[in-house]
Amino acid sequence: MYRLSDTVRSTHNQDGAIVLDVREGQMFNVNFVGSRILELLKSGSAESEIVDEISREFEVSRDLAENDVREFLQNLKKCHLVEEQESGMAV
């Protein structure tokens, strides 16, 4: 399970989101789908729940949503914007 790093701040609008890593001083732009994934992460959704929601909301196949969500989460992890945690751990 992933969770947003404590050093991440974001603001969302109809076009997507601006994400700031306050530790590194880096800013990122994400599109509307990426913004929605971030919102779902903030609410504590597991990866499989995020995939289901993205598939439903954007009317794409679950396979496509799963691939896109996984790739997005890996990119966030690479930039240290999310942290992986054991599924049994409390947030």
N, C-alpha and C positions, 0 to 999 in steps of 0.2 A: 504494500500500500504506500502511496505517496502522500506527502503533505508539503505545503508551501513552506519555504524557509522563513524563519523569523525575521530575516533582513529584507524581505520582499514587500514592496508596497505597490499598489496598482490602482489605476482609475479607469473606469469603463464607460463607454458611450456607445452610440448606435453603430459606429464603425469598427469597434474593437476595443483594445485596451493599450495603455502605456504601462509598462512594468519597470519598476526601479529596484535595483539591487543596491540598497544603501551601504552595504559593506564594501562593495567594489566601485560604487559610483557609476554603474552602467545602467543605461536605459534601453528598453526593447519595445518595439511596436508589435502587437499581435492582432490578427484579424478577428472578426466576430466569432468564429468558431473557437479560436484560441482563447478569446475572452470568456466564452461560455465554459470551456474546460477549466480555466482558472477559477471561475465562480463555483463550479462543482467541487473542485479540490478544496476550496475554502470552506465549503459546507460539510466536508468530511466524507464525500463520496469515494467509494473504492473504484479502481480502474474499470472493472466490469460494469458498474453502475453508470459511470461516465460514458462508456461505449454505448450502452443501451439508450441513454438519454440523447446523445449526439445523433445516433441512428434515427431515433424517433423524431427529434426536433427538426433535423435537416433532411429527413426523408431520403436517407442513403442506406445501402445495405449494411448489415452488421459487420461483415468482413471489411468493407471499406472504412467504416468508422473505427473498427478495432485497429487496423493498420495505421490510420492517421493519428489516433489518440496515442498509441504506443510510440510512434515516431516523435510526436510533440512532447510527450513526457520524457523521452530520452534526451531530446534537445534541452529541455528545462533542467534535467539532471546534469547534463554536461556543463551548463552555465551556472550550476550550483543554485538554481532557483527553487528546486524541490529537493526533498530528502526522502529516501526510502526508509520505511519503518516496518517492523514485523507487524503482521495483521492483528496480533493479539494485544499490542501495546496501546495504551491510552494516549490521547493527544494532549 
